[in-house]
């Protein structure tokens, strides 16, 4: 999930914005010596963080298939996630090959790939209730590995605003994990535990929306996307409250994908904003 190059703005505007962001604690005084490294880290946080969402999205789509909920669309989601993982792995491998990451971080990124490989194999099997449970559990292992790697990348970043990229990216994962647990409840898999996780994720999602809205890093595009995210969240939240019948499950499937699209764009916008101030 990479972003396009930000629009070039006059140096005078960049300088004024830089002063504002430094005052807000967005970058440290030593930024000039580490601009390229910080920009690379911002992109890596975005990509590493996307593996969190991919893990839950794949499990969600697999559960959809098991339940017979929009199976063709679910298969398309799985295919897209696999392609996305291949691209993301290649992007992160460039940093490891170039020796840009510490040895421990490289090991953590390799662990993400290992857990993805297992998940990819599991989702290739025809879905059943037992295999859906196995996929959901493996998705969580992959998500934990990706979270660990993403947090390690955030610690390397000298710009505190890089954490916003990770925070926005985590919203992608939460949207998919809530949908996954909705489908697990529909399948009769530990409904109480799934409901508890959904409630916790919903609370975290809403809190993160507030934190992003209050963050000093903001552009017109970010504010617009935050408004869209809030609106789409309401649609998704309403869908999750429905009984898991055919209509309810279809509503969750579609609104979770729309919420993912918004949070993905928002993550890329934070990445682009950070690159602009650094570049």
Number of C-alpha atoms within 10 A of each C-alpha: 20 19 15 10 10 14 9 9 9 8 9 9 11 16 12 11 14 17 15 14 17 15 11 13 14 21 23 13 11 10 15 12 9 13 17 14 15 23 22 15 26 27 23 25 29 30 26 28 31 29 33 30 27 27 30 29 29 28 33 30 30 32 31 28 20 21 20 14 21 16 16 12 15 22 16 12 18 21 14 13 21 18 11 17 23 11 15 21 18 12 17 19 17 12 16 18 10 8 11 15 19 13 11 11 19 19 14 18 23 19 17 24 20 14 20 24 14 15 23 21 10 20 20 10 12 11 19 14 15 10 17 28 19 15 27 25 15 21 29 18 19 27 25 17 23 29 22 20 25 28 16 17 23 22 13 15 20 19 25 14 24 28 20 24 28 26 21 26 29 25 29 30 25 25 27 27 30 27 29 27 26 30 29 27 17 21 18 12 17 13 16 11 13 21 16 12 16 21 13 13 18 17 11 15 21 13 12 17 18 13 14 20 15 10 12 14 18 14 12 8 14 20 14 11 19 20 15 15 22 16 12 20 23 13 17 23 16 14 23 23 11 14 12 19 11 13 13 18 23 16 18 26 26 16 22 28 18 18 24 24 14 20 25 24 22 26 29 23 23 29 28 22 23 24 21 18 21 19 14
